[in-house]
Amino acid sequence: MLPGCETFPSLAIAIGVVLIPAAALSTLPWQPAMFGAIASWFLPLVNPENVISYDSVQFYNSALAIIVGAGVSTLAFRLMPAASPAFRAARLLALTLRDLRKMTTTGTIRTRSAWESAVYARLSVFPQQADSLQRSRLLVALSVGSDVIRLRRIARRLGESAQIDAALKPLVWGESALARERLEHLDNALSTLPAAGRKRTLVLRAQGCIRAISDELLRHAVYFDSKVIHELC
């Protein structure tokens, strides 16, 4: 078919006859790996060029190189020892703590649903052999992250965003004690705000979030003060 394609539209149609069905079928649950490989390897094998040339020896050499390379890579993955459950659990905890620290300063995750989805995904692949302390730390990170997002939203309505950012900043450095101290000062400052009605409700909610975060930082200070995140991520 390709030797008869002398114009660009005809060449595009000839290639599309293979690529479009392969790409579409790779998105389906039935044999996605096979069709994904077809879509990925078709162009390197055909190797269309401006100067048309058809060399069967070069084609077979390229095909053999791709097949051998894929086989060696697959074999290497099979021979590599799997990470231990302890290491996988520690890495998932480190990734979650890294995301929590980023969120406290940059606000990369802006909604509770997005944060909870990310942590639930890690919890779903958490090793069964992990101990209860590791599982509790992941759940604590989930709770603290949700409270941070809720507290930021309330702070914007109260005009206290800068104070919240300053209070949470020590978490990035792994200094939960300093973060608790600043949160306590913020809690006391909120208590002195003249508030009534709706604003008073917001203040009480903010104080509830602050105290919940402070309690978790105190109980799991070892985790929140961890300094080995970059080695595990």
ZIZIHU-V165951 format. One record per residue. RES is the residue in three letters. D_FIRST is the distance of its C-alpha to the first C-alpha in whole Angstrom. Layout:
RES & D_FIRST
RES & D_FIRST
//
This chain:
MET & 0
LEU & 4
PRO & 6
GLY & 6
CYS & 7
GLU & 11
THR & 13
PHE & 14
PRO & 13
SER & 10
LEU & 9
ALA & 12
ILE & 10
ALA & 7
ILE & 10
GLY & 12
VAL & 11
VAL & 12
LEU & 15
ILE & 17
PRO & 17
ALA & 18
ALA & 20
ALA & 22
LEU & 22
SER & 24
THR & 27
LEU & 28
PRO & 30
TRP & 28
GLN & 27
PRO & 26
ALA & 26
MET & 23
PHE & 21
GLY & 23
ALA & 22
ILE & 18
ALA & 18
SER & 20
TRP & 18
PHE & 15
LEU & 15
PRO & 17
LEU & 15
VAL & 12
ASN & 14
PRO & 13
GLU & 15
ASN & 17
VAL & 17
ILE & 13
SER & 14
TYR & 12
ASP & 15
SER & 15
VAL & 19
GLN & 19
PHE & 16
TYR & 18
ASN & 21
SER & 20
ALA & 19
LEU & 22
ALA & 24
ILE & 23
ILE & 24
VAL & 27
GLY & 28
ALA & 27
GLY & 29
VAL & 32
SER & 33
THR & 33
LEU & 35
ALA & 37
PHE & 38
ARG & 39
LEU & 41
MET & 43
PRO & 46
ALA & 46
ALA & 48
SER & 52
PRO & 53
ALA & 55
PHE & 53
ARG & 50
ALA & 53
ALA & 55
ARG & 51
LEU & 51
LEU & 54
ALA & 54
LEU & 51
THR & 53
LEU & 56
ARG & 54
ASP & 52
LEU & 56
ARG & 57
LYS & 54
MET & 55
THR & 59
THR & 58
THR & 55
GLY & 54
THR & 51
ILE & 51
ARG & 53
THR & 53
ARG & 54
SER & 51
ALA & 49
TRP & 51
GLU & 52
SER & 48
ALA & 48
VAL & 51
TYR & 50
ALA & 47
ARG & 49
LEU & 51
SER & 49
VAL & 47
PHE & 51
PRO & 52
GLN & 54
GLN & 56
ALA & 57
ASP & 61
SER & 62
LEU & 63
GLN & 60
ARG & 59
SER & 62
ARG & 61
LEU & 57
LEU & 59
VAL & 61
ALA & 59
LEU & 57
SER & 60
VAL & 61
GLY & 58
SER & 58
ASP & 62
VAL & 61
ILE & 59
ARG & 61
LEU & 64
ARG & 62
ARG & 61
ILE & 65
ALA & 66
ARG & 64
ARG & 66
LEU & 69
GLY & 68
GLU & 69
SER & 65
ALA & 66
GLN & 69
ILE & 66
ASP & 64
ALA & 67
ALA & 68
LEU & 65
LYS & 64
PRO & 66
LEU & 63
VAL & 60
TRP & 63
GLY & 63
GLU & 67
SER & 68
ALA & 71
LEU & 71
ALA & 69
ARG & 71
GLU & 74
ARG & 72
LEU & 71
GLU & 75
HIS & 76
LEU & 74
ASP & 75
ASN & 78
ALA & 78
LEU & 76
SER & 79
THR & 81
LEU & 79
PRO & 81
ALA & 78
ALA & 79
GLY & 77
ARG & 73
LYS & 74
ARG & 76
THR & 73
LEU & 71
VAL & 73
LEU & 74
ARG & 70
ALA & 69
GLN & 72
GLY & 71
CYS & 67
ILE & 69
ARG & 72
ALA & 69
ILE & 67
SER & 70
ASP & 71
GLU & 67
LEU & 67
LEU & 71
ARG & 70
HIS & 67
ALA & 68
VAL & 66
TYR & 63
PHE & 63
ASP & 64
SER & 62
LYS & 61
VAL & 58
ILE & 55
HIS & 53
GLU & 53
LEU & 52
CYS & 49
//
